[in-house]
Amino acid sequence: MSEQSSLLSNVRIVLVNTSDCRNIGSAARAMKTMGLSELILVDPIEMPNGQAQALAAGATDVLKNAKVVATLAEAISDCGLVVGTSARSRTLPWPMLEPRGCGEKLVEEAYNFPVALVFGRESSGLTNDELQLCHFHVQIPANPDYSSLNLAMAVQTLSYEVRTSFLIDQQKAFQAKGENLSKNLPKKTLDEDEYPIMDETERFYQHFEDALKETGFITPSHPGLVMTKLRRLFNRARPDVKEVKMMRGILASVQRAAKANDKEANKE
């Protein structure tokens, strides 16, 4: 089995609302040099054309096979881990990873499900709402006096960290078992239970928000930062599938109790 069809095919590069198709071509080239092939374009302003192909050089296959979707939520719906790139600190701090730790975590969890590394717009990066869809944020510690990295440079830097972690992981497995596992990569067990994919996680957050509105904890006209803070809390905790199901069962119970109380109040 080639590297392209191995664990690295579970590592997805997502480019959001890219304005210059040449950057997409350069990013594709950066990916392929590190053995990555899964590229998703979220609502690109300029679709890849001849200029993008020229800058992709020998990575035109990555461009050709790139998937185009309308939203970031659609791009990551089947992912179990999502890491968003952020060049600046936010009002509400989010769990952060260093580039080396980012590569290690993506490779570790790619044994179990697709994982995504998300890059934002050339001029403004990812919005706060988009960053809230990510479990972790990663920031490249560039020179603070000149921290400007173009999109392809950022993709190259973090793709390198993914590849480095992948090769180290393979070597450890080789030393432990005396065989080259690039031909047969086994599924690892992160915990007793697997983490939910993003689509399931988003349904949990929507259920949580609905329950809080029904009980009056959140006022729809003035929701504040309640859900943002809850997302941050649960991203730190990383509940597994069974824990998410348990939480949704609790929420359903709270909703039933709230409806029963409303009925009793109306009778009176």
N, C-alpha and C positions, 0 to 999 in steps of 0.2 A: 504494500500500500504506500503511495507517495505521500509526502508531507501535505500536499494540497488537500488530500482526502482524509487526513488524520485529524487529531484533536484540534489543530489550528483552524480547520473549517468551521469549528463551533465558535470561533472568535469573530465577532461582527464589527466592522467599522461603519458608523452611521454619521453622515454629513448632513447637517440641518440647514436648509435654506441658503445653500451656497450661491453666491452671486456671479462668480467667474468660473466658467467651465474649465478653464486652464488649470485652476486649482484642483478640480476633480481629477483631471488627468495626472497631475503631479502626485496627488494623494494615492492614486491607484498604483503608480510606480513605486512609491514609498512602501505601500503594503506588500507588493509582490516580492520586493527584495528581502522582506522579512518572512515570507512564506504565508502571508495572509491573502485570502481571496474573496471573502464575503463582504461586499460593499452595498450599503443601502443609502439611497439619496432621498432625503425628506424635502419635498416641495422645492426643488432647485429652481432658482430664478433663471438660470441659463442651462439648458440641457447639454450634455457632452456632444461635441461636434468634432470637426477635423482638427481644430486647435488642441482640444483635449486629448485626442488620439496621438497627436505629435508629441505632446509632453508626457504621455503615458509610456512612450517608447515601446518596450517589449511587453508591457502590461495591458495591452488593448483587450485581452481576454477578460481581465477584471472589469474593465469598463463595459464590455459587451454584456456581461452577466450581471451587472449591477441592477438592483431592484429599485424602482421608484415608487414611493408611497406619499400620501398626503400629509400625514402627521407623525410626530415622534412616537406617540402612543401605539400607532399601527406598526411602526418599525421594530418596537421592542416587546410586543405583546406576548411572544413566546419565550422570552428570555428570563432566566432565573437570576441574573446579576446584571446591573446596568451601572456603568461608571461614566459620569459626565465631566468634561474638561471645563475648568473655570479659571480665568486669568485674574480674577479679582475677588476679594473677600466680599461676602454678602451680609446684609443686615442680620439675617438669622443664620448662624454658623451651621454647617452640615458636616457629617462624618467625612473626614479627609484621608486621602491616601497619597503617599509619595509615589513618584513614577515607578520605582523598583517594586514597592509593595503592590502597586496597581497591576503590574505584569504578573506578579506571583499569584495574586488573588484571581485574576482572570483565568490563568492557566489551571489553577486548582479547581475552580468551579466549572470550567469548560468540559471536564470529564463527565459531568452530569446533565448539562443542558446548554443551550446557546447562551452566550454572554455578549454584551455590547459595550463598545467604547464610543462615546458620543462626542462629536465636535460641532461647535456652533458656527454662527455667521462670522465672516472674515472681520467685519467691523465691530460687532457688538457681542459676539459669542452666543451663549444660550440664555433664554429668558429665565426669570425666576420660576415660572410655571414649569418650564421644561426641565430645569435643574431639580425640581421637586419630584420628577418621575425617576430620578436616579437614586440608587442605594448609597453611593459614595460619589464624592467629587475628587478630582485629581488636578494638581497644579504643578506645572514644570517650573522648578526653581531657577529661572533665568536671571541674568544680571539685572538687579533692581533699577540700575541707571539706564538700562536699555533692554526691556523685557519683551520687545516686539518679535514674535515668532509668526511666520506665515502659516497657513493651514497645513501645507505639505510638510513643513518642518516639524510641526506638532505631531502629525500623524506618524512621521518617520521616527521621532524620538520615542513615542509610547509604543509603537509597533516593535521597535528594537527591544524594549523592556519585556514585551510579551514573548518575543523569540528567545531572548536570553533565559527567561524563566522556563520556557518549554524545553530548551536544550539541557539545562541543569536538571530538570525533572526527569528527562529521559536518561541522563547519565546516572542519576541516583537509582533509578529502576534497574538499569543495566547492571550496576554494581551489586545491587541487592539480589537479583534473580539470575544474573549471568546470561541474559538474553537481550537482544535488541528489541525493545518494545515499540519502536516506531512502526513495526509491521503489525502489531496487535495491541493497541492501546486499551487497557482494561478500564472499566468504570470504577472510579474511586467512590468511597463513601465519606462524605463530608461530616455528617452527623447521623444519628439513628434514623432521622427522617429527612427527606429532601425539602428544599425551599420551594415555595410556590413560584410559578412564572408570573410575569408582570400583569398579565390579564387577570389572573386570580387576585393578585394583590390590589389592583385598582378596584375590582368589585368589592373587596373588603373595605377599602377606604370609602367608597360610595355608600355602602351599608352603614358604616360608622357615622358618616355625616347625616344620613337619613334619620338614624336613631336619635342623634343628638338634636336634630330639629324637632322631631316628634315629641321629645321630652322637654323641649324648651331650653335646653342648654345652649343651643346656637339659635340666634335670631336671624332668620334668612336675610333681612334687610341690612343687618350689621354683623356679618359672620366673623369679622376680625381675623386673627391668625391661628384660630383654634386648630383647623385641619392641617395647616402647615406645621405647627408644633407637634401634632400627633404623628404626622408622617416622619418627622425627624426622630421622634421617640421610637417608633416601630422600625425605622431603618437601622437605628443603633442596635435594637434588640434582635433583628433578623428572625422573626418567628418562622417556624417550619410549617409544613402543610397542615399537620394535625393541630398545631396551635392556632393557625388562622381559622380553621374550621371550628375549633372550640370558641374562639372569640366571636365568630358569626352566630354561633348558637346562643351565646350570652346576649348578643345584641337583639336577636330575634325574641328572646325571652323578655328583655326590657321593653321591646316594642309591644308585645302582647299585653304586658302589665300596664303600659301607658294607655293602650286602647281600652282596657277593662276599666281603668280609673276614669277615663273620659265618659264611658257609658254610665257608670255609677253617678258621676257628677251631673250628667244630663237628666237622669231620672229624678234627682233631687230638685 
